[in-house]
């Protein structure tokens, strides 16, 4: 009886060990399956993004070729649809003289930008505008509400003023008081390559027209619709003449929106300069490139 009991106990322990091993192997296999699925999703996403970037660049090049050969009509803001490799791609063309140049815009225009585009209180907007001018000017005398190097040091900032032009829109984050949230609200309104202190209302996107109109959405809408029908019909006399002026464009921001098979949208952007054609014998020069992925927005269920 004792011998039989020991054998039964040994068999029971062996069975338990086998069950534990089976359970452990099942966990390992399950983990491998989940890992492989995750890697496949990553590969699929990367492939999707690579295809989207390639399609976006193709559409941008088609538009850039048109701009290189175009005349005065290229000075206008445009929204077009491009058929590239069997894909319908929405493309927006913004001449950079239709955006607010951080390196040249007046303090008054910058203040208006922060008030209307970012919802900043007027006093805070004036402070930010003065700080931008102080950041880019060569002197060390702060404006009425501005800030030079001593203010940055006192605030424990990692940056100091540059005393020169903005090299990228992201440089705005170096200005004292500008955080990532504020930057995100104004980034699409500004450029560093426009080379104009004023904005051409014929080249400005609707959002910038609203800023130029002092927040008067109806005025901005009338100008936008009139110039879409016929640029000669657009009455811009309601805009502050201190902030607007007609000018010729040779630099453009081209944005291509590519629908992906995942349901998301790849937004591919290039800023180009077509003025180099005669000098360098190339059709255009790419100033900067960017992209972002916009996720699918599911409709709210009722």
DRENDO-1510 file (C-alpha; in Angstrom, 1 decimal, always signed):
<recs>
REC; n; res; u; v; w
REC; 1; UNK; +0.0; +0.0; +0.0 .
REC; 2; UNK; +2.8; +2.4; +0.9 .
REC; 3; UNK; +4.6; +1.6; -2.3 .
REC; 4; UNK; +1.4; +2.1; -4.4 .
REC; 5; UNK; +0.8; +5.4; -2.6 .
REC; 6; UNK; +4.3; +6.7; -3.4 .
REC; 7; UNK; +3.9; +5.7; -7.0 .
REC; 8; UNK; +0.6; +7.4; -7.3 .
REC; 9; UNK; +2.0; +10.5; -5.7 .
REC; 10; UNK; +5.0; +10.5; -8.1 .
REC; 11; UNK; +2.7; +10.1; -11.0 .
REC; 12; UNK; +0.6; +13.0; -9.7 .
REC; 13; UNK; +3.7; +15.3; -9.3 .
REC; 14; UNK; +4.8; +14.3; -12.8 .
REC; 15; UNK; +1.4; +15.2; -14.2 .
REC; 16; UNK; +1.5; +18.5; -12.4 .
REC; 17; UNK; +4.9; +19.2; -13.8 .
REC; 18; UNK; +3.8; +18.4; -17.3 .
REC; 19; UNK; +0.8; +20.6; -17.0 .
REC; 20; UNK; +3.0; +23.5; -15.7 .
REC; 21; UNK; +5.3; +23.0; -18.7 .
REC; 22; UNK; +2.3; +23.0; -21.1 .
REC; 23; UNK; +1.0; +26.2; -19.5 .
REC; 24; UNK; +4.4; +27.8; -19.7 .
REC; 25; UNK; +4.8; +26.8; -23.4 .
REC; 26; UNK; +1.3; +28.1; -24.1 .
REC; 27; UNK; +2.3; +31.5; -22.6 .
REC; 28; UNK; +5.5; +31.6; -24.6 .
REC; 29; UNK; +3.7; +30.8; -27.8 .
REC; 30; UNK; +1.0; +33.3; -27.1 .
REC; 31; UNK; +3.6; +36.0; -26.4 .
REC; 32; UNK; +5.4; +35.1; -29.6 .
REC; 33; UNK; +2.1; +35.4; -31.6 .
REC; 34; UNK; +1.4; +38.8; -30.0 .
REC; 35; UNK; +5.0; +40.0; -30.7 .
REC; 36; UNK; +4.7; +38.9; -34.3 .
REC; 37; UNK; +1.4; +40.6; -34.7 .
REC; 38; UNK; +2.8; +43.8; -33.3 .
REC; 39; UNK; +5.8; +43.6; -35.6 .
REC; 40; UNK; +3.5; +43.0; -38.6 .
REC; 41; UNK; +1.5; +46.1; -37.6 .
REC; 42; UNK; +4.6; +48.2; -37.3 .
REC; 43; UNK; +5.9; +47.0; -40.7 .
REC; 44; UNK; +2.4; +47.6; -42.2 .
REC; 45; UNK; +2.3; +51.1; -40.7 .
REC; 46; UNK; +5.8; +52.0; -42.0 .
REC; 47; UNK; +5.0; +50.7; -45.4 .
REC; 48; UNK; +1.8; +52.7; -45.4 .
REC; 49; UNK; +3.7; +55.9; -44.4 .
REC; 50; UNK; +6.4; +55.3; -47.0 .
REC; 51; UNK; +3.8; +54.9; -49.7 .
REC; 52; UNK; +2.0; +58.0; -48.5 .
REC; 53; UNK; +5.2; +60.0; -48.5 .
REC; 54; UNK; +6.1; +58.9; -52.0 .
REC; 55; UNK; +2.6; +59.7; -53.4 .
REC; 56; UNK; +2.6; +63.0; -51.6 .
REC; 57; UNK; +6.0; +63.9; -53.0 .
REC; 58; UNK; +4.9; +62.9; -56.5 .
REC; 59; UNK; +1.8; +65.2; -56.3 .
REC; 60; UNK; +4.0; +68.0; -54.9 .
REC; 61; UNK; +6.5; +67.7; -57.8 .
REC; 62; UNK; +3.7; +67.9; -60.3 .
REC; 63; UNK; +2.5; +71.2; -58.8 .
REC; 64; UNK; +6.0; +72.5; -58.4 .
REC; 65; UNK; +6.6; +71.9; -62.1 .
REC; 66; UNK; +3.5; +73.9; -62.9 .
REC; 67; UNK; +4.6; +76.7; -60.6 .
REC; 68; UNK; +8.0; +76.8; -62.3 .
REC; 69; UNK; +6.4; +77.5; -65.6 .
REC; 70; UNK; +3.5; +79.7; -64.4 .
REC; 71; UNK; +3.2; +83.5; -64.6 .
REC; 72; UNK; +1.5; +85.9; -62.3 .
REC; 73; UNK; -1.3; +83.4; -61.5 .
REC; 74; UNK; +1.2; +81.5; -59.3 .
REC; 75; UNK; +1.0; +84.4; -56.8 .
REC; 76; UNK; -2.4; +83.2; -55.6 .
REC; 77; UNK; -3.5; +80.7; -52.9 .
REC; 78; UNK; -4.9; +77.6; -54.5 .
REC; 79; UNK; -6.6; +74.3; -53.6 .
REC; 80; UNK; -6.4; +71.7; -56.3 .
REC; 81; UNK; -6.8; +67.9; -56.7 .
REC; 82; UNK; -4.1; +66.0; -58.4 .
REC; 83; UNK; -4.5; +62.5; -59.9 .
REC; 84; UNK; -1.2; +60.7; -59.3 .
REC; 85; UNK; -0.7; +57.0; -59.9 .
REC; 86; UNK; -4.4; +56.4; -59.7 .
REC; 87; UNK; -4.8; +58.3; -56.4 .
REC; 88; UNK; -6.8; +61.5; -56.0 .
REC; 89; UNK; -4.7; +63.8; -53.8 .
REC; 90; UNK; -5.8; +67.1; -52.4 .
REC; 91; UNK; -3.1; +69.7; -52.7 .
REC; 92; UNK; -2.9; +73.2; -51.2 .
REC; 93; UNK; -0.5; +75.8; -52.6 .
REC; 94; UNK; +0.3; +78.7; -50.3 .
REC; 95; UNK; +2.8; +81.4; -51.6 .
REC; 96; UNK; +4.9; +82.2; -48.6 .
REC; 97; UNK; +4.2; +85.9; -49.0 .
REC; 98; UNK; +0.6; +84.9; -47.9 .
REC; 99; UNK; +1.9; +83.9; -44.5 .
REC; 100; UNK; +3.3; +86.0; -41.6 .
REC; 101; UNK; +7.1; +86.0; -41.6 .
REC; 102; UNK; +8.5; +85.7; -38.1 .
REC; 103; UNK; +11.7; +87.4; -39.2 .
REC; 104; UNK; +10.1; +90.5; -40.7 .
REC; 105; UNK; +6.5; +91.0; -39.4 .
REC; 106; UNK; +5.8; +94.1; -37.3 .
REC; 107; UNK; +5.1; +93.8; -33.6 .
REC; 108; UNK; +1.5; +95.0; -34.3 .
REC; 109; UNK; +0.9; +92.2; -36.8 .
REC; 110; UNK; +2.4; +89.6; -34.5 .
REC; 111; UNK; +0.2; +90.8; -31.6 .
REC; 112; UNK; -2.8; +90.5; -33.9 .
REC; 113; UNK; -1.7; +86.9; -34.7 .
REC; 114; UNK; -1.6; +85.9; -31.1 .
REC; 115; UNK; -4.9; +87.5; -30.2 .
REC; 116; UNK; -6.9; +86.1; -33.1 .
REC; 117; UNK; -5.2; +82.8; -34.0 .
REC; 118; UNK; -4.2; +81.7; -30.5 .
REC; 119; UNK; -6.8; +83.4; -28.3 .
REC; 120; UNK; -4.2; +85.2; -26.2 .
REC; 121; UNK; -5.2; +88.2; -24.1 .
REC; 122; UNK; -4.1; +91.6; -25.7 .
REC; 123; UNK; -1.5; +92.4; -23.1 .
REC; 124; UNK; +0.0; +89.0; -23.2 .
REC; 125; UNK; -0.1; +89.1; -27.0 .
REC; 126; UNK; +1.8; +92.4; -27.0 .
REC; 127; UNK; +4.4; +91.0; -24.7 .
REC; 128; UNK; +4.9; +88.0; -26.9 .
REC; 129; UNK; +5.2; +90.2; -30.0 .
REC; 130; UNK; +7.8; +92.4; -28.4 .
REC; 131; UNK; +9.7; +89.4; -27.3 .
REC; 132; UNK; +9.8; +88.0; -30.8 .
REC; 133; UNK; +11.2; +91.3; -32.1 .
REC; 134; UNK; +13.8; +91.4; -29.3 .
REC; 135; UNK; +14.7; +87.8; -30.0 .
REC; 136; UNK; +15.5; +88.6; -33.7 .
REC; 137; UNK; +16.9; +92.2; -33.5 .
REC; 138; UNK; +20.7; +92.8; -33.1 .
REC; 139; UNK; +20.5; +95.2; -30.2 .
REC; 140; UNK; +20.4; +94.4; -26.5 .
REC; 141; UNK; +17.7; +97.0; -25.5 .
REC; 142; UNK; +14.4; +95.4; -24.6 .
REC; 143; UNK; +11.2; +96.8; -26.1 .
REC; 144; UNK; +8.5; +98.1; -23.7 .
REC; 145; UNK; +7.2; +94.6; -23.0 .
REC; 146; UNK; +10.0; +92.6; -24.6 .
REC; 147; UNK; +12.9; +90.5; -23.2 .
REC; 148; UNK; +16.6; +90.4; -23.9 .
REC; 149; UNK; +19.2; +88.0; -22.6 .
REC; 150; UNK; +19.1; +89.0; -18.9 .
REC; 151; UNK; +15.4; +88.2; -18.8 .
REC; 152; UNK; +16.1; +84.7; -20.3 .
REC; 153; UNK; +18.8; +84.1; -17.7 .
REC; 154; UNK; +16.6; +85.2; -14.8 .
REC; 155; UNK; +13.8; +82.9; -16.0 .
REC; 156; UNK; +16.2; +79.9; -16.2 .
REC; 157; UNK; +15.6; +79.5; -19.9 .
REC; 158; UNK; +17.8; +77.1; -21.9 .
REC; 159; UNK; +18.0; +79.7; -24.7 .
REC; 160; UNK; +19.1; +83.3; -25.3 .
REC; 161; UNK; +18.1; +85.8; -28.0 .
REC; 162; UNK; +19.6; +85.2; -31.4 .
REC; 163; UNK; +19.9; +88.7; -32.7 .
REC; 164; UNK; +19.3; +87.4; -36.2 .
REC; 165; UNK; +16.6; +85.9; -38.4 .
REC; 166; UNK; +14.5; +82.8; -37.5 .
REC; 167; UNK; +16.0; +79.8; -39.3 .
REC; 168; UNK; +12.9; +77.6; -38.7 .
REC; 169; UNK; +9.4; +78.0; -37.5 .
REC; 170; UNK; +10.3; +75.8; -34.6 .
REC; 171; UNK; +12.7; +78.5; -33.4 .
REC; 172; UNK; +9.6; +80.2; -32.0 .
REC; 173; UNK; +9.8; +77.8; -29.1 .
REC; 174; UNK; +13.0; +79.5; -28.0 .
REC; 175; UNK; +11.2; +82.8; -27.4 .
REC; 176; UNK; +10.5; +83.4; -23.7 .
REC; 177; UNK; +6.8; +82.6; -23.0 .
REC; 178; UNK; +6.1; +80.4; -26.0 .
REC; 179; UNK; +5.2; +76.8; -25.0 .
REC; 180; UNK; +4.3; +73.9; -27.3 .
REC; 181; UNK; +0.6; +74.5; -27.0 .
REC; 182; UNK; +0.9; +78.2; -28.2 .
REC; 183; UNK; +3.3; +77.2; -30.9 .
REC; 184; UNK; +0.9; +74.6; -32.2 .
REC; 185; UNK; -1.9; +77.2; -32.5 .
REC; 186; UNK; +0.1; +79.6; -34.6 .
REC; 187; UNK; +2.6; +77.4; -36.6 .
REC; 188; UNK; +0.4; +77.1; -39.7 .
REC; 189; UNK; +0.0; +80.9; -39.9 .
REC; 190; UNK; +3.7; +81.7; -40.0 .
REC; 191; UNK; +6.9; +81.2; -42.1 .
REC; 192; UNK; +10.5; +82.1; -41.9 .
REC; 193; UNK; +11.1; +82.2; -45.7 .
REC; 194; UNK; +8.5; +84.7; -46.8 .
REC; 195; UNK; +11.0; +87.6; -47.0 .
REC; 196; UNK; +8.2; +90.2; -46.6 .
REC; 197; UNK; +7.2; +92.3; -43.6 .
REC; 198; UNK; +3.6; +92.5; -44.9 .
REC; 199; UNK; +1.2; +89.8; -46.2 .
REC; 200; UNK; -0.3; +89.6; -49.7 .
REC; 201; UNK; -4.0; +89.0; -49.2 .
REC; 202; UNK; -4.3; +87.3; -52.6 .
REC; 203; UNK; -1.9; +84.6; -51.4 .
REC; 204; UNK; -3.1; +84.2; -47.9 .
REC; 205; UNK; -5.1; +81.1; -46.7 .
REC; 206; UNK; -8.5; +81.8; -45.1 .
REC; 207; UNK; -7.1; +81.5; -41.6 .
REC; 208; UNK; -4.5; +84.2; -42.2 .
REC; 209; UNK; -7.2; +86.4; -43.9 .
REC; 210; UNK; -9.1; +86.2; -40.7 .
REC; 211; UNK; -6.1; +87.5; -38.8 .
REC; 212; UNK; -5.6; +90.3; -41.3 .
REC; 213; UNK; -9.3; +91.2; -41.0 .
REC; 214; UNK; -8.9; +91.7; -37.3 .
REC; 215; UNK; -11.0; +88.6; -36.5 .
REC; 216; UNK; -13.8; +89.7; -38.9 .
REC; 217; UNK; -14.7; +86.3; -40.3 .
REC; 218; UNK; -17.4; +87.7; -42.7 .
REC; 219; UNK; -14.9; +90.1; -44.2 .
REC; 220; UNK; -12.3; +87.4; -44.7 .
REC; 221; UNK; -15.0; +85.1; -46.2 .
REC; 222; UNK; -16.0; +87.8; -48.8 .
REC; 223; UNK; -12.4; +88.4; -49.8 .
REC; 224; UNK; -11.7; +84.6; -50.0 .
REC; 225; UNK; -14.8; +83.9; -52.2 .
REC; 226; UNK; -14.3; +86.9; -54.4 .
REC; 227; UNK; -10.7; +86.2; -55.2 .
REC; 228; UNK; -11.6; +82.5; -55.9 .
REC; 229; UNK; -14.0; +83.7; -58.6 .
REC; 230; UNK; -11.8; +86.5; -59.9 .
REC; 231; UNK; -8.8; +88.0; -58.2 .
REC; 232; UNK; -9.7; +91.4; -59.6 .
REC; 233; UNK; -13.0; +91.3; -57.8 .
REC; 234; UNK; -11.5; +90.9; -54.3 .
REC; 235; UNK; -11.9; +94.1; -52.3 .
REC; 236; UNK; -9.2; +94.2; -49.6 .
REC; 237; UNK; -9.7; +97.8; -48.6 .
REC; 238; UNK; -11.3; +96.6; -45.3 .
REC; 239; UNK; -7.9; +95.2; -44.2 .
REC; 240; UNK; -5.3; +97.2; -42.3 .
REC; 241; UNK; -3.0; +98.7; -45.0 .
REC; 242; UNK; -0.1; +98.6; -42.5 .
REC; 243; UNK; -0.2; +94.8; -42.6 .
REC; 244; UNK; -1.0; +94.0; -46.3 .
REC; 245; UNK; +0.7; +94.6; -49.6 .
REC; 246; UNK; +0.7; +93.0; -53.0 .
REC; 247; UNK; +4.0; +91.2; -53.9 .
REC; 248; UNK; +5.4; +88.7; -56.2 .
REC; 249; UNK; +5.9; +85.1; -55.0 .
REC; 250; UNK; +8.8; +82.8; -55.8 .
REC; 251; UNK; +8.5; +80.6; -52.6 .
REC; 252; UNK; +5.7; +78.3; -51.8 .
REC; 253; UNK; +4.4; +75.9; -49.2 .
REC; 254; UNK; +2.8; +72.9; -50.9 .
REC; 255; UNK; +0.8; +70.5; -48.8 .
REC; 256; UNK; -0.4; +67.1; -50.2 .
REC; 257; UNK; -3.1; +65.1; -48.3 .
REC; 258; UNK; -2.8; +61.4; -49.1 .
REC; 259; UNK; -5.5; +59.0; -47.9 .
REC; 260; UNK; -3.9; +55.7; -46.6 .
REC; 261; UNK; -5.4; +52.3; -46.7 .
REC; 262; UNK; -5.5; +52.3; -42.9 .
REC; 263; UNK; -8.0; +55.1; -43.0 .
REC; 264; UNK; -5.6; +57.7; -41.8 .
REC; 265; UNK; -4.2; +60.6; -43.8 .
REC; 266; UNK; -0.6; +61.3; -44.6 .
REC; 267; UNK; +0.0; +65.1; -44.9 .
REC; 268; UNK; +3.2; +65.7; -46.7 .
REC; 269; UNK; +4.6; +69.3; -46.9 .
REC; 270; UNK; +7.4; +70.9; -48.8 .
REC; 271; UNK; +8.5; +74.5; -49.1 .
REC; 272; UNK; +10.2; +75.3; -52.4 .
REC; 273; UNK; +11.9; +78.2; -54.1 .
REC; 274; UNK; +11.5; +78.5; -57.9 .
REC; 275; UNK; +13.6; +81.6; -58.2 .
REC; 276; UNK; +16.8; +79.5; -58.5 .
REC; 277; UNK; +15.9; +78.3; -62.1 .
REC; 278; UNK; +17.9; +80.9; -64.0 .
REC; 279; UNK; +20.8; +80.9; -61.5 .
REC; 280; UNK; +21.4; +77.2; -60.8 .
REC; 281; UNK; +19.6; +75.6; -63.8 .
REC; 282; UNK; +17.3; +73.5; -61.7 .
REC; 283; UNK; +13.5; +73.7; -61.7 .
REC; 284; UNK; +13.2; +74.5; -58.0 .
REC; 285; UNK; +15.0; +74.2; -54.6 .
REC; 286; UNK; +13.4; +72.4; -51.6 .
REC; 287; UNK; +13.8; +74.6; -48.6 .
REC; 288; UNK; +12.3; +72.2; -46.0 .
REC; 289; UNK; +10.2; +69.1; -45.9 .
REC; 290; UNK; +7.7; +67.8; -43.3 .
REC; 291; UNK; +5.0; +65.3; -42.7 .
REC; 292; UNK; +2.4; +64.3; -40.2 .
REC; 293; UNK; -0.1; +61.6; -39.8 .
REC; 294; UNK; -3.7; +62.5; -39.1 .
REC; 295; UNK; -5.7; +59.6; -37.6 .
REC; 296; UNK; -9.1; +58.5; -38.7 .
REC; 297; UNK; -11.9; +60.4; -36.9 .
REC; 298; UNK; -14.7; +58.0; -36.2 .
REC; 299; UNK; -18.2; +59.5; -36.3 .
REC; 300; UNK; -20.0; +59.7; -32.9 .
REC; 301; UNK; -22.6; +56.9; -32.6 .
REC; 302; UNK; -26.0; +57.9; -31.3 .
</recs>
